[in-house]
Amino acid sequence: MSGFKARYDEYAAQVELELERLLPLPREDWPESSRPKALAQAMRYSLLSGGKRLRPVLLLAAYRTLREDLAPALPFAAAVEMIHAYSLIHDDLPAMDNDDLRRGQPTSHRAFGEATAILAGDALLNLAFETMLGSGLPRACQAARIIAEKAGAQGMIAGQMADILSEGRSPDPALVRYIHLRKTACLLTAPVMAGLTLSDAGQGMLEAGETYGRELGLAFQITDDLLDLSGTPEQTGKSGGRDAALGKMTWPAAVGFDKARADASAAVDKAVLAAEGFGHQAPFFRSLALSLLERVR
């Protein structure tokens, strides 16, 4: 596992440098500068506040299945993290989950006000697509479309909408699975598929990537649901017990705590099997999937 951690940290460090490059510290001389200082500060606050950088790491690891030089893929890795950050800003808003804490610090709307938080999320989403489409890579449009579809009205946003509409209803396993596949799994599948597309992977590897991302996403969300019940704010960086307080549909609520743990393990097993399709990168993807279970042990 030590080799896996070193490689993960390598990818994450390159992502941090790329994020700093794309969203530098705001200048003092606005309106001459390119972004209002208050907007840039709010964007950086959420984008550069830490986190596991799981999604950009997945993209870089997928790209490296067939390409050694990661530099061409870095704009896409940064972009998918921008989309993730925007989704968290909006998810935390009073109209959504009304959360006060994210990654151990006040949520964006608590730190900057609701209007600025909304605009910071909007700006990060647009900057993501500016970054991808301005990269000049041969398959940039195909990769950007994959990310757009997985993050959009049939993907992550569909899951968010279903999550909101289901609040207060009796747990329904089929509906919870629908929410998890879209709200969480889509934005883990997207970077894998985009990274493989940018590297010009064949159909077999793309199918393995789709399966891996889906199962990894299911395992990730189930363990997240379990941590909301049993974890501490120090472990999760968020307020505990929020799902129950909001009447959210979760997998433990639908099938029970022990069955949820077993289902997370089964999803990890499927992801590990799919990882065999990644050639020399298979050990990294296997270790990443297995690491999810450490969150709830």
Wavefront OBJ file of the C-alpha trace (Angstrom):
o trace
v 0.000 0.000 0.000
v 2.973 2.352 0.536
v 3.696 2.386 -3.198
v 0.065 3.216 -3.845
v 0.145 6.108 -1.378
v 3.312 7.534 -2.911
v 1.771 7.446 -6.379
v -1.513 8.934 -5.111
v 0.382 11.750 -3.394
v 2.363 12.360 -6.579
v -0.823 12.801 -8.602
v -2.453 14.979 -5.921
v 0.595 17.260 -5.678
v 0.539 17.884 -9.427
v -3.159 18.711 -9.215
v -2.519 21.263 -6.448
v 0.073 23.043 -8.578
v -2.280 23.105 -11.557
v -5.145 24.513 -9.481
v -2.890 27.277 -8.174
v -1.786 28.048 -11.723
v -5.334 28.276 -13.033
v -6.746 30.230 -10.094
v -3.951 32.397 -8.673
v -4.230 34.743 -5.723
v -6.435 37.719 -6.642
v -4.784 41.024 -7.388
v -5.596 44.194 -5.493
v -6.284 46.432 -8.499
v -9.776 45.285 -9.523
v -11.653 46.329 -11.704
v -8.533 46.166 -13.913
v -7.822 42.579 -12.834
v -9.523 39.682 -14.570
v -11.762 38.639 -11.644
v -13.320 40.603 -8.786
v -11.216 39.944 -5.715
v -14.196 38.821 -3.619
v -15.200 36.281 -6.258
v -11.659 34.929 -6.672
v -11.279 34.601 -2.906
v -14.507 32.629 -2.625
v -13.550 30.385 -5.544
v -10.132 29.658 -4.025
v -11.631 29.126 -0.559
v -13.605 26.096 -1.713
v -11.303 24.842 -4.450
v -8.076 24.976 -2.436
v -9.405 23.970 0.983
v -7.884 20.503 0.903
v -9.754 17.298 0.299
v -8.617 13.970 -1.085
v -8.490 15.129 -4.747
v -9.924 11.711 -5.593
v -11.537 12.722 -8.875
v -8.488 14.386 -10.474
v -6.295 11.550 -9.214
v -8.604 9.079 -10.967
v -8.304 11.060 -14.187
v -4.512 11.175 -14.091
v -4.221 7.497 -13.206
v -6.574 6.591 -16.066
v -4.610 8.761 -18.491
v -1.387 7.069 -17.423
v -2.683 3.665 -18.521
v -1.401 4.575 -22.010
v 0.507 7.870 -21.637
v 3.447 8.542 -19.340
v 3.615 12.355 -19.497
v 0.767 13.693 -17.355
v 1.121 17.353 -18.380
v -1.527 17.260 -21.170
v -4.115 15.767 -18.783
v -3.560 18.214 -15.908
v -6.086 20.831 -17.152
v -8.761 18.135 -17.203
v -7.792 16.887 -13.762
v -8.070 20.434 -12.408
v -11.375 20.955 -14.224
v -13.050 17.923 -12.701
v -12.008 19.148 -9.247
v -13.529 22.546 -10.043
v -16.809 20.836 -10.926
v -16.672 18.849 -7.702
v -15.997 22.029 -5.696
v -18.873 23.878 -7.337
v -21.218 20.975 -6.575
v -20.220 21.032 -2.893
v -20.762 24.802 -2.635
v -24.270 24.469 -4.043
v -25.022 21.281 -2.088
v -24.248 23.098 1.188
v -26.544 26.076 0.458
v -29.562 26.811 2.699
v -31.916 25.804 -0.121
v -30.210 22.401 -0.333
v -28.566 20.733 2.702
v -27.974 23.946 4.686
v -24.635 22.723 6.033
v -22.349 24.828 8.206
v -19.159 22.772 7.931
v -17.190 21.385 4.973
v -13.671 19.928 5.184
v -13.423 21.159 8.751
v -14.121 24.817 7.958
v -17.235 26.994 7.508
v -19.082 26.331 4.263
v -18.805 28.900 1.494
v -22.125 30.619 2.167
v -21.250 30.899 5.857
v -17.868 32.428 5.042
v -18.863 34.748 2.174
v -22.643 35.011 2.110
v -25.145 33.110 0.006
v -24.992 35.290 -3.118
v -21.204 35.136 -3.373
v -21.241 31.382 -2.756
v -23.690 30.833 -5.618
v -21.588 32.962 -7.962
v -18.369 31.223 -6.875
v -19.941 27.866 -7.724
v -21.150 29.152 -11.089
v -17.706 30.598 -11.833
v -15.926 27.344 -10.986
v -18.230 25.375 -13.279
v -17.580 27.744 -16.162
v -13.846 27.872 -15.493
v -13.787 24.075 -15.672
v -15.107 24.064 -19.222
v -12.968 27.027 -20.253
v -9.969 25.040 -19.047
v -10.864 21.793 -20.811
v -11.914 23.311 -24.106
v -8.895 25.604 -24.167
v -6.437 22.742 -23.738
v -6.077 22.080 -27.461
v -5.847 18.301 -27.010
v -7.031 16.150 -29.939
v -9.794 14.464 -27.881
v -10.609 17.425 -25.645
v -14.185 17.791 -26.890
v -14.957 14.099 -26.408
v -13.546 14.113 -22.873
v -15.322 17.370 -21.962
v -18.605 15.963 -23.239
v -18.228 12.862 -21.062
v -17.685 15.070 -18.019
v -20.595 17.362 -18.964
v -22.986 14.432 -19.373
v -21.938 12.772 -16.115
v -22.184 16.066 -14.209
v -25.404 17.250 -15.845
v -29.166 16.754 -15.909
v -28.932 13.005 -16.506
v -26.028 12.527 -14.108
v -24.947 14.267 -10.906
v -27.643 16.955 -11.030
v -30.336 14.331 -11.654
v -29.147 12.569 -8.514
v -29.208 15.818 -6.549
v -32.770 16.523 -7.725
v -33.937 13.030 -6.768
v -32.197 13.415 -3.406
v -34.144 16.601 -2.694
v -37.484 15.174 -3.842
v -37.033 12.059 -1.725
v -36.483 13.855 1.584
v -38.864 12.666 4.270
v -40.048 9.625 2.313
v -39.716 6.026 3.467
v -36.410 4.525 2.330
v -36.674 2.804 -1.051
v -33.593 0.793 -2.110
v -34.265 1.293 -5.835
v -34.529 5.061 -5.432
v -31.473 5.236 -3.173
v -29.485 3.327 -5.789
v -30.693 5.757 -8.477
v -29.513 8.682 -6.346
v -26.158 7.107 -5.541
v -25.434 6.133 -9.138
v -26.012 9.682 -10.328
v -25.161 12.013 -7.474
v -21.917 10.243 -6.552
v -20.914 7.522 -9.011
v -21.284 9.700 -12.113
v -18.628 12.153 -10.956
v -16.254 9.290 -10.167
v -16.896 7.555 -13.473
v -16.440 10.788 -15.456
v -12.734 11.349 -14.681
v -11.886 7.698 -15.335
v -13.669 7.758 -18.696
v -12.272 11.187 -19.600
v -8.711 10.175 -18.713
v -8.983 7.011 -20.779
v -10.513 8.942 -23.685
v -7.695 11.497 -23.638
v -5.158 8.656 -23.709
v -6.939 7.103 -26.729
v -7.913 3.905 -24.907
v -9.773 1.143 -26.702
v -13.340 0.003 -26.126
v -12.430 -2.784 -23.706
v -10.576 -0.426 -21.397
v -13.392 2.131 -21.606
v -15.906 -0.512 -20.543
v -13.676 -1.463 -17.627
v -13.497 2.227 -16.690
v -17.292 2.580 -16.728
v -17.700 -0.423 -14.440
v -14.897 0.627 -12.131
v -16.235 4.156 -11.704
v -19.779 2.949 -11.068
v -18.812 0.417 -8.406
v -16.293 2.748 -6.791
v -18.992 5.417 -6.605
v -21.491 3.076 -4.968
v -18.908 1.942 -2.416
v -17.861 5.533 -1.742
v -21.411 6.748 -1.112
v -22.373 3.803 1.078
v -19.292 4.333 3.242
v -20.112 8.055 3.346
v -23.619 7.211 4.583
v -22.138 4.908 7.220
v -19.708 7.591 8.367
v -22.564 10.082 8.708
v -24.039 7.684 11.275
v -20.891 6.612 13.090
v -18.123 9.071 12.214
v -17.037 12.261 13.956
v -16.594 15.757 12.468
v -12.841 15.219 12.879
v -13.064 12.127 10.656
v -15.420 13.509 8.024
v -14.836 17.276 8.089
v -18.620 17.695 8.178
v -21.371 17.883 10.772
v -22.498 14.396 11.783
v -26.055 13.072 11.615
v -27.095 15.466 8.842
v -28.712 12.790 6.675
v -31.105 11.703 9.412
v -31.855 15.306 10.405
v -32.822 16.159 6.816
v -34.770 12.958 6.266
v -32.360 11.841 3.533
v -32.630 8.484 1.845
v -29.455 6.567 2.602
v -28.374 2.990 2.016
v -28.129 2.131 5.750
v -31.657 3.501 6.235
v -32.900 1.384 3.335
v -31.186 -1.936 4.113
v -29.711 -1.645 7.612
v -26.218 -0.855 8.889
v -24.722 -4.347 8.605
v -26.132 -4.996 5.129
v -24.844 -1.596 4.010
v -21.318 -2.524 5.137
v -21.568 -5.807 3.250
v -22.836 -4.021 0.128
v -19.945 -1.554 0.257
v -17.537 -4.471 0.399
v -19.279 -6.174 -2.538
v -19.053 -2.996 -4.638
v -15.348 -2.729 -3.848
v -14.883 -6.342 -4.958
v -16.522 -5.515 -8.310
v -14.316 -2.439 -8.717
v -11.216 -4.521 -7.966
v -12.262 -7.014 -10.642
v -12.854 -4.236 -13.182
v -9.415 -2.786 -12.372
v -7.829 -5.764 -14.105
v -8.699 -4.025 -17.382
v -6.248 -1.185 -16.673
v -3.058 -3.004 -17.595
v 0.022 -1.829 -15.688
v -2.152 0.622 -13.732
v -4.317 -2.196 -12.326
v -2.475 -2.352 -8.951
v -3.074 1.356 -8.345
v -6.786 1.122 -9.116
v -7.142 -2.021 -6.988
v -5.471 -0.361 -4.007
v -7.595 2.753 -4.396
v -10.821 0.738 -4.313
v -9.695 -1.295 -1.302
v -8.747 1.886 0.568
v -12.419 2.909 0.711
v -13.174 0.160 3.205
v -10.581 1.607 5.593
v -12.919 4.578 6.075
v -15.445 2.477 8.043
v -13.219 0.006 9.895
l 1 2 3 4 5 6 7 8 9 10 11 12 13 14 15 16 17 18 19 20 21 22 23 24 25 26 27 28 29 30 31 32 33 34 35 36 37 38 39 40 41 42 43 44 45 46 47 48 49 50 51 52 53 54 55 56 57 58 59 60 61 62 63 64 65 66 67 68 69 70 71 72 73 74 75 76 77 78 79 80 81 82 83 84 85 86 87 88 89 90 91 92 93 94 95 96 97 98 99 100 101 102 103 104 105 106 107 108 109 110 111 112 113 114 115 116 117 118 119 120 121 122 123 124 125 126 127 128 129 130 131 132 133 134 135 136 137 138 139 140 141 142 143 144 145 146 147 148 149 150 151 152 153 154 155 156 157 158 159 160 161 162 163 164 165 166 167 168 169 170 171 172 173 174 175 176 177 178 179 180 181 182 183 184 185 186 187 188 189 190 191 192 193 194 195 196 197 198 199 200 201 202 203 204 205 206 207 208 209 210 211 212 213 214 215 216 217 218 219 220 221 222 223 224 225 226 227 228 229 230 231 232 233 234 235 236 237 238 239 240 241 242 243 244 245 246 247 248 249 250 251 252 253 254 255 256 257 258 259 260 261 262 263 264 265 266 267 268 269 270 271 272 273 274 275 276 277 278 279 280 281 282 283 284 285 286 287 288 289 290 291 292 293 294 295 296 297
